[in-house]
Amino acid sequence: MGIRRLNHAVLYVRDVDRSVTFYTDILGFTVVHRRPAAAFLRAADSDNDHDLGLFGVRGNGTKPGSGVGLYHLAWSVNTLPELAAFEEKLTKVGALVGSSDHAVSKSLYAKDPDGIEFEISWFVPRDRVTAEMAANPTIARLDINAEIAHWGADLVGAP
């Protein structure tokens, strides 16, 4: 069991449109999901749902969590039982702050001792992602045991 790699980064930015233009025009990302104050982009050669999230700051961005800078880092694991093991570990040390079922991914959210947020995710293999799942990203309560029952304990997630 172990972290496989960094999966994506999410940044707080002053102007989402300006940042989208930079990352698409200069670095070749494509926009995969867009909201009024946020955008999710995928790198040209990536199989990820998204590689970069851009969230607009509110006001002057001086309050904690609302300034320009890093929002969270995300790592992925190979299997859902690995994700469940991290849920147990993070809960035990009081670091787990949330969990979500995003249809194409199953995610845990935690904070390190300095309060820096991170995510650990398992991604549905690309060949198992339905058009409906891809078109309708959701945020629902995560039930890891139900996900293991649905997808199986041995299914290796998307990288």
Secondary structure, DSSP 8 states (H G I E B T S, - for coil): ----EEEEEEEEES-HHHHHHHHHHTT--EEEEEETTEEEEE-TT--SS-SEEEEE--TTS-STTSSSEEEEEEEE-SSHHHHHHHHHHHHHTT-EEEEEE-SSEEEEEEE-TT--EEEEEEE--GGG--HHHHHS---B---HHHHHHHH-SS-----
